[in-house]
Amino acid sequence: MTAEQGAPEIAGVRRRLVEARGVQFHVSESGSGVPVLAVHGWPQHHFVYRDLLGDPPEGLRVIAPDLPGYGWSGPAPHGWAKDDVASDVLALMDALGLDEKVLLVGHDWGGFVGYRMVLREPEWFRGYLVLNMAHPWVPAKVVARQAWRMLAYQPLIAGLGMPLQRRTRFLEWLIGNAASDPTVFDHETVRVYSERFKDPVVARAATDTYRTFLLKEVPASVRKPERRRGTLPIRALFGVDDAAVHYSLAAAESARADDYTVEMVQGCGHFIVDERPELVRERLVALARETG
């Protein structure tokens, strides 16, 4: 299989397969200049960054990999523990030969993994734009108040993710009804996202994403809360109509970071990259300028 087979067309985008830490990554990129690593979440893949890839900001090289087992990347040789995925993506950066500090963009699980990357290896990065994801320093009492949001759907994916994603229209319903503006997701966009999860490799990756989180990572975070401090500029952008992740989980007052700000976006839900691509672009360009 070539890197182009099956992936949705985005004009001007370069695609390739890159081996790193036992994962065959499908990588889409465009533009030139300062490298921007843009990492997606569930139930999506690199196509979430189609606006940046199709029209990269001047002076930026946008690199959007499919995470292990997602999109058109090969399966993960592990159970999708987020620290393992962070190691996979860091290895990918090395395999890509990136020889200067990277701007990181992360949405949803890509944002969760991104925090692990910037806390473990801050010297690789010049700044982090995180989109609709909790930061890792949320107080336990705040998490407890919002835990019902996770319990509303995450056990379902963790327990029944394979047949649910492959054999029902659950993802079509979820994506099609998730945006504050119902016109954001047309039928073709919903299809581009949901169809990949009919592949057993992709459905397994998503199931493992939630199973590992609920069974291992949540208990571990209770036993040993995150104490590492963020040392690089972190800019959070958060659609406040998010039904899955409450904006209080990204509050600046609880962030253990030297330079963290959060911008609340009214009239926008969880899928902020799809709903407000122009705002994501503006904030990325601003972060590039700020950290230049």
C-alpha positions as CSV (number, residue, x, y, z in Angstrom):
1,M,0.0,0.0,0.0
2,T,1.3,3.5,-0.8
3,A,0.8,6.4,1.5
4,E,-1.8,7.9,-0.8
5,Q,-4.2,4.9,-1.1
6,G,-7.5,5.4,0.6
7,A,-6.6,8.7,2.3
8,P,-8.9,11.7,1.5
9,E,-7.5,14.1,-1.1
10,I,-6.1,17.4,0.1
11,A,-4.6,19.5,-2.7
12,G,-0.9,20.1,-2.4
13,V,-0.3,17.7,0.5
14,R,2.7,15.4,0.5
15,R,2.2,11.9,2.0
16,R,4.5,9.2,3.1
17,L,4.9,6.2,5.4
18,V,7.5,6.5,8.1
19,E,8.6,3.7,10.4
20,A,9.2,4.7,14.1
21,R,9.3,2.5,17.2
22,G,7.6,-0.3,15.4
23,V,4.7,1.8,14.0
24,Q,4.3,2.5,10.3
25,F,3.1,6.1,10.5
26,H,1.0,7.7,7.7
27,V,2.2,11.3,7.6
28,S,0.7,14.2,5.7
29,E,2.5,17.4,5.4
30,S,2.6,20.7,3.5
31,G,4.4,24.0,3.5
32,S,7.9,24.8,4.5
33,G,9.7,26.5,7.4
34,V,9.2,26.0,11.2
35,P,7.8,22.5,11.8
36,V,4.3,22.3,13.2
37,L,3.3,18.8,14.5
38,A,-0.5,18.6,14.5
39,V,-1.9,15.7,16.4
40,H,-5.5,14.5,16.2
41,G,-7.9,12.7,18.6
42,W,-10.9,10.4,18.4
43,P,-13.0,9.7,16.3
44,Q,-10.8,11.4,13.7
45,H,-7.5,11.3,11.9
46,H,-5.1,13.8,10.1
47,F,-8.0,15.1,8.0
48,V,-9.1,17.3,11.0
49,Y,-6.2,19.5,10.0
50,R,-7.2,19.7,6.3
51,D,-7.5,23.5,6.4
52,L,-3.9,24.0,7.7
53,L,-2.6,21.3,5.4
54,G,-4.4,22.6,2.3
55,D,-3.3,26.2,3.0
56,P,-0.3,26.2,5.3
57,P,0.5,29.5,6.9
58,E,3.6,31.2,5.5
59,G,6.8,30.1,7.1
60,L,5.3,27.0,8.7
61,R,5.7,23.3,7.7
62,V,2.5,21.5,8.8
63,I,3.0,17.8,9.7
64,A,-0.1,15.8,10.6
65,P,0.5,12.1,11.4
66,D,-2.2,9.6,12.0
67,L,-1.6,8.3,15.5
68,P,-0.8,4.5,15.9
69,G,-3.7,2.4,14.7
70,Y,-5.7,5.5,13.6
71,G,-6.4,6.7,10.1
72,W,-3.9,5.0,7.7
73,S,-1.1,4.3,10.2
74,G,-0.2,0.8,11.2
75,P,-1.3,-0.7,14.5
76,A,0.4,0.1,17.8
77,P,2.6,-2.7,19.2
78,H,1.1,-1.9,22.7
79,G,-2.3,-1.3,24.4
80,W,-2.4,2.4,23.6
81,A,-1.1,3.6,26.9
82,K,-0.6,7.3,26.4
83,D,3.0,7.4,27.5
84,D,3.7,4.7,24.9
85,V,2.0,6.8,22.2
86,A,4.0,9.8,23.3
87,S,7.2,7.7,22.9
88,D,5.9,6.7,19.4
89,V,5.4,10.3,18.3
90,L,8.7,11.5,19.7
91,A,10.4,8.6,17.8
92,L,8.5,9.8,14.7
93,M,9.9,13.3,15.1
94,D,13.4,11.8,15.3
95,A,12.7,9.7,12.2
96,L,11.5,12.8,10.3
97,G,14.9,14.4,11.0
98,L,13.4,17.5,12.5
99,D,16.5,19.6,13.4
100,E,14.8,22.6,15.1
101,K,12.3,23.0,17.8
102,V,8.7,22.1,16.9
103,L,5.4,23.9,17.5
104,L,3.0,21.3,18.8
105,V,-0.8,21.3,18.2
106,G,-3.0,18.7,19.9
107,H,-6.7,18.2,19.9
108,D,-8.6,15.7,22.1
109,W,-6.4,12.6,22.7
110,G,-3.8,14.3,20.6
111,G,-3.8,17.0,23.3
112,F,-3.6,14.5,26.1
113,V,-0.6,12.8,24.5
114,G,0.9,16.2,23.7
115,Y,1.0,17.1,27.3
116,R,3.0,14.0,28.0
117,M,5.4,14.9,25.3
118,V,6.1,18.5,26.4
119,L,6.4,17.5,30.0
120,R,8.8,14.7,29.3
121,E,10.9,16.3,26.5
122,P,10.4,20.1,26.6
123,E,13.6,20.8,24.8
124,W,12.0,19.4,21.6
125,F,9.3,22.1,21.5
126,R,9.0,25.9,21.2
127,G,5.3,26.1,22.1
128,Y,2.1,24.1,22.5
129,L,-1.3,25.0,21.2
130,V,-3.8,22.6,22.9
131,L,-7.4,22.3,21.7
132,N,-10.3,21.2,23.9
133,M,-8.4,19.0,26.3
134,A,-8.0,19.1,30.0
135,H,-4.5,20.0,31.3
136,P,-2.8,17.3,33.5
137,W,-2.9,19.3,36.8
138,V,-6.7,19.4,37.3
139,P,-7.6,19.1,41.1
140,A,-9.3,15.8,42.0
141,K,-12.4,17.7,43.3
142,V,-12.8,19.4,39.9
143,V,-12.4,16.1,38.1
144,A,-15.0,14.5,40.4
145,R,-17.6,17.1,39.6
146,Q,-17.3,16.5,35.8
147,A,-16.7,12.7,35.9
148,W,-20.3,12.0,34.7
149,R,-19.3,13.3,31.3
150,M,-16.6,10.6,30.9
151,L,-19.0,8.0,32.3
152,A,-21.7,8.9,29.7
153,Y,-19.7,7.4,26.8
154,Q,-16.2,6.2,27.7
155,P,-17.2,2.9,29.3
156,L,-19.3,2.2,26.2
157,I,-16.3,2.6,23.9
158,A,-14.0,0.7,26.2
159,G,-16.3,-2.2,26.5
160,L,-18.1,-2.4,23.2
161,G,-15.9,-0.3,20.9
162,M,-15.2,-2.9,18.3
163,P,-18.8,-3.8,17.3
164,L,-20.1,-0.3,18.1
165,Q,-17.8,1.5,15.7
166,R,-17.7,-1.2,13.0
167,R,-21.3,-2.3,12.8
168,T,-23.5,0.6,14.0
169,R,-24.1,4.2,13.0
170,F,-23.0,5.5,16.4
171,L,-20.1,7.5,15.0
172,E,-22.1,9.1,12.3
173,W,-24.7,10.2,14.9
174,L,-22.0,11.4,17.3
175,I,-20.0,13.4,14.8
176,G,-23.0,14.7,13.0
177,N,-24.6,16.1,16.2
178,A,-21.5,17.2,18.1
179,A,-21.0,20.7,16.6
180,S,-22.7,23.8,17.9
181,D,-23.3,24.7,14.2
182,P,-25.0,21.7,12.6
183,T,-23.8,22.7,9.1
184,V,-20.1,22.2,10.1
185,F,-20.2,18.4,9.4
186,D,-21.6,17.6,6.0
187,H,-22.3,14.0,5.0
188,E,-19.0,13.6,3.2
189,T,-16.9,14.8,6.1
190,V,-18.8,12.6,8.5
191,R,-18.1,9.7,6.2
192,V,-14.4,10.4,5.9
193,Y,-14.1,10.2,9.7
194,S,-16.5,7.4,10.5
195,E,-15.5,5.0,7.7
196,R,-12.0,4.4,9.0
197,F,-13.4,3.0,12.2
198,K,-15.0,0.1,10.3
199,D,-11.4,-1.2,9.9
200,P,-10.7,-3.6,12.8
201,V,-7.2,-2.1,13.4
202,V,-8.7,1.3,13.8
203,A,-11.6,0.2,15.9
204,R,-9.2,-1.7,18.2
205,A,-7.0,1.3,18.6
206,A,-9.9,3.4,19.7
207,T,-11.2,0.7,22.0
208,D,-7.8,0.4,23.6
209,T,-7.5,4.2,23.9
210,Y,-10.4,4.3,26.3
211,R,-9.9,0.9,28.0
212,T,-6.3,1.8,28.9
213,F,-7.4,5.3,30.1
214,L,-10.2,4.0,32.4
215,L,-8.4,0.9,33.7
216,K,-4.9,2.2,34.1
217,E,-4.4,5.9,33.6
218,V,-7.2,7.2,35.7
219,P,-6.3,5.1,38.7
220,A,-2.6,6.0,38.2
221,S,-3.5,9.8,38.2
222,V,-5.3,9.4,41.5
223,R,-2.4,7.6,43.1
224,K,0.2,9.9,41.7
225,P,-1.0,13.3,40.4
226,E,1.1,15.1,37.8
227,R,3.8,17.1,39.5
228,R,6.0,18.0,36.6
229,R,5.8,21.7,35.6
230,G,5.2,23.0,32.1
231,T,8.1,25.2,31.2
232,L,7.3,26.3,27.6
233,P,4.5,28.5,26.4
234,I,1.2,26.6,26.4
235,R,-1.9,28.2,24.7
236,A,-5.2,26.5,25.3
237,L,-8.1,27.1,23.0
238,F,-11.4,25.7,24.3
239,G,-14.9,25.6,22.8
240,V,-17.2,26.0,25.9
241,D,-20.1,24.1,24.5
242,D,-18.0,20.9,24.7
243,A,-20.2,18.1,26.1
244,A,-17.4,15.7,26.6
245,V,-14.7,17.8,28.4
246,H,-15.7,20.7,30.6
247,Y,-13.8,23.9,30.3
248,S,-13.1,24.0,34.1
249,L,-10.6,21.1,33.4
250,A,-8.5,23.6,31.5
251,A,-8.6,26.4,34.0
252,A,-5.5,28.6,34.2
253,E,-5.6,28.9,38.0
254,S,-4.9,25.2,38.4
255,A,-2.2,24.8,35.7
256,R,1.3,24.1,37.0
257,A,3.0,25.9,34.2
258,D,5.3,28.9,33.8
259,D,3.4,30.3,30.8
260,Y,-0.2,29.0,30.4
261,T,-3.2,30.8,29.1
262,V,-6.6,29.6,28.1
263,E,-9.1,31.2,25.7
264,M,-12.7,30.3,26.0
265,V,-14.6,30.2,22.6
266,Q,-18.3,30.8,22.8
267,G,-20.7,29.1,20.4
268,C,-18.2,26.3,19.8
269,G,-18.1,22.7,20.9
270,H,-15.5,19.9,21.2
271,F,-14.6,19.7,17.6
272,I,-13.0,23.2,17.5
273,V,-10.6,22.4,14.6
274,D,-13.6,21.7,12.4
275,E,-15.8,24.4,13.8
276,R,-13.4,27.3,14.0
277,P,-10.5,26.5,11.7
278,E,-9.7,30.2,11.1
279,L,-9.3,30.8,14.8
280,V,-7.1,27.8,15.2
281,R,-5.0,29.1,12.3
282,E,-4.8,32.6,13.9
283,R,-3.7,31.3,17.3
284,L,-1.1,29.0,15.7
285,V,0.4,31.9,13.7
286,A,0.4,34.1,16.8
287,L,2.2,31.4,18.8
288,A,4.8,31.0,16.0
289,R,5.4,34.7,16.1
290,E,5.5,34.8,19.9
291,T,8.0,32.0,20.2
292,G,10.1,33.1,17.2
